[in-house]
Amino acid sequence: MTTVLLTGATGFIGGAVLAHGLDSTPDVRWICLVRGSGAAQARDRLLENLSRFMDAAAARHAIRRVEIVVGDITAPASLEDRRLDAVTHILHLAADTSFRAQEHCHRVNVEGTRALAERARRMPGLCRFLYGGTAMICGGNPPDLVREDDAPAPAAEHIVPYTRTKATTEAMLRHEFADLPVVMVRPSIVTGHRSRGCIPSSSIFWMFRAGDRLRLVAGDLDGGIDVVPVDWTAEVLVGLMLKPELAHDAYHLSAGLRKRTTWSDLAAAFERCDPQGGRRSYSRFDAGDWKLLRARFQMAFGLSGPLNVAMLRAMRSYYQFSTLGVAFDNGRLTDEGFPLPPTLAEYLPACLSAPAGLSIIDQFADDLGMFDGVQESMLPGNLPKSVAA
């Protein structure tokens, strides 16, 4: 029997994978490694996340098919559950996505993956180990086109610890665990859902709204931004995991050259969705011009509270990424028969309309955990659980 071990099921991409997997693979056994003080809390965390991708009744029904192992990849003893002996496929998505917590990032992303890979060596029926990395393993000075067969450059400089640890982990898996059937899967920027918009998460989408509000673009207006929706990402991940044969051991889950989103396309899409019909005229600026960014941000959002200050700090990091203008080749993925994703401009209406009524700063709350010094107590009290969790 096909038995999948999914890590990261309480996260954004992991939740989408579990929702799609339970719906599309009736004969597959799903085991999820979930952190919690006990079985009840772990189940509640998983159910809450699953409910972001379907209605509550459907989520309660679907979760009955999930076997939960209470544990953590940073606690190897929790991986000794004997049910894991039967695993045939691993989809490893658990990660610390923090932009600044370097030590914790390394412990989770590198050492946690090493512990899981060691356990995978004792799964006699293991057919595939899908490792969820990032297309940004190339570092902060990438070529214009990053190819799927490009390996992480050991000396590359990275903008944030998250991408650095992901590159380190890929290299570790290739060098220390060459005996395992590892396939690297590297999503680009994942934001929004084609039909549910930002109900599952507003992660990163707030940045596009904020950039539109400030009318500032760091980089070429017609340069591409590689963005993909989470439901497309989930469909491709499940497809790659269960496809009997794969031609390669690394794939970009990306928009590629053909479906990248440009700021000019986004401006037109924002205009079409604006009930007041406001015209967009974006200005280019140097992402290192902190003074201009701060002044424009203060005019648009104010700097009266810690949440606003954290959001300004986050925008600075994201603008650095947007200046790279890098494209991620996805030829291997399309050769395997997977469809290209839509551009963000194409599914922007869904992201703007669902959930209704959230401000940009409220949406930023979904990314609070990515930045050091930002606490849950900063959250506005009226946020729905889908954002505040």
Summary of the structure (lengths in Angstrom):
residues: 389
radius of gyration: 20.2
end to end distance: 34.3
largest distance: 60.9
contacts: 1303
relative contact order: 0.13
helix: 47%
strand: 14%
